[in-house]
Amino acid sequence: MDKYWKVLIADDEPVIREGIREAIDWEAIQMIVVGEAEDGEEALELALEQSVDILLVDLNMPIMNGITLIGHIREQLPECKIVIITGHDEFTYTQKAIRLNVDDYILKPANPEQLKSVLEHVCEELEKTVQESKYSQIVSNQMMKNFSILRQRFCLEWIGGNMEEEEIMEQLQFLQLPVECPKQFGIIQCPEFYANKPLLKEQDRQLLVFSMENIVSELLEPYQKVVFYDYSGFMIICLWADMPEEQASEIQKALKQCLKVTPNLYFSKAKGEMTKLPDVYKECKMMIYKDSNISPIVRRAREYIQSHFEEPDISLESLAQSLQVSPVYLSRIIKQELGMSFVSLIAEMRMKKAIQLLTSTDLSILEIAECVGYDSQHYFSTAFKKMMGMPPNQYRKRFIFPEDISIN
C-alpha cells in the first residue's frame, strides 16, 4: 500500500478550510487530510497527536497565532513541511514565518491550481527526504558492518607514522575508540607463516590467520582493543587497558595448544603522545626480530622458567634435566642469547610478578615473597631492593606512576 502524507489545515475561517479541502483530489497526490483546526492551540495538539507531515497554517489565528505555532512545530516535528496561508496585508507576518524556515506559502483566496502546485512540490520534497534517509541508513548500516575493517585500516595507517595528532583524534572519535594513545601495544609473530611449507596452501594459511585472530580476540574480549595485521604479516594489538602480564602467557599457550604454532610475543607500554605510537611499533618489531633468532633450546628454557619461577626449588640442573642437555651448556647458551644468566632471568621474572602483586593486591610482603618463589621474606626484600633500589614496602607506598619505575 502506498504511503499517504498526513495533512492538517489550520485556519480560523471555516470557508477557507472548506475551500482548501474541496479544491484538491488529495488521494491523487498521495495525501490525506487528518484534521482541521480553527486556532493555533488546537492545531498544535492535533499536529502532535497525528504526527502530521504537512501543515497548512494561517498566520492570523486566535489563542495561538501562526508564528508561535510554527515555532512549536519546528521544535517538536522538525520534519513536518509547513505551508503558510496568507493575505496580501499580512506580509510582515509572512517575513517572520520565512525566518522560521517555512516551505512555501499560498495567497488568499487559495487558487486551486496554485494550491495543487505547491502541494505537489512539498510532496516531492518529502519523498526526497525519505529517500535520502533510506540512503543514509544504508550507508550507516554498511559502515557498522565494516566498522572493524575501518578501525584496522586506521590503526595500520597510524603505526605507519603518516598522521598528525589532530587527525588521529578525529579518527579515534569517529571510530568510537578512546581518544588517547593505547595503554599497551603488542606484536605476535608465527614463524609458521613464513616457513617454506609446500603443503600449507594459501587457503590453509588464511584459515590459520583467521583462527589466530579469533583466539587472541576472545582472550582479550574484556578489553577495548583493535587487532589487525601489518604489511609484514605480524599480528598487531592496540589495547586501551592495562593487561596483566599473565595474559600474554595465556595467549601464547592457547595459540600453541589450539593451532600447533610457536608464536613470538612482545608487549610494551604505549602511553604518551599519540604521534609516538609508530616508535613503539618499531621497538616491538625490533624485539620480535631479536626474539625470532633465539634457538629452540633457549626458547624452551625460557618458557619452562616462565611456568616454574614461582617454585622455590627451581634450579639450572632441574631445567637442564627436563631439556635433556648439560647444565654447563644450557647456562652458556642462555647467557649468550638472552644476555643474562639463568639466575638473573629467574630474578627478573620474579620481580615483575612481585611488582604486579604489590601494586594490584593487598597481599602482605611475606605472602608476595611466597607467591614469587622465595622461602624467606628477608631474602625477597633484599633481592627486591637490589634490583629496584628500594624495599618492597617502600615501593608500594611510592607507587603512583608505574612507567616511572622500571627494572634495571
Secondary structure, 3 states (H helix, E strand, C coil): CCCCEEEEEECCCHHHHHHHHHHCCHHHHCEEEEEEECCHHHHHHHHHHHCCCEEEEECCCCCCCHHHHHHHHHHHCCCCEEEEEECHHHHHHHHHHHHCCCCEEEECCCCHHHHHHHHHHHHHHHHHHHHHHHHHHHHHHHHHHCHHHHHHHHHHHHHCCCCCHHHHHHHHHHCCCCCCCCCEEEEEECHHHCCCCCCCCHHHHHHHHHHHHHHHHHHCCCCCEEEEECCCCCEEEEECCCCCHHHHHHHHHHHHHHHCCCCEEEEEECCCCHHHHHHHHHHHHHHHHHHHCCCHHHHHHHHHHHHHCCCCCCCHHHHHHHHCCCHHHHHHHHHHHHCCCHHHHHHHHHHHHHHHHHHHCCCCHHHHHHHCCCCCHHHHHHHHHHHHCCCHHHHHHHCCCHHHCCCC
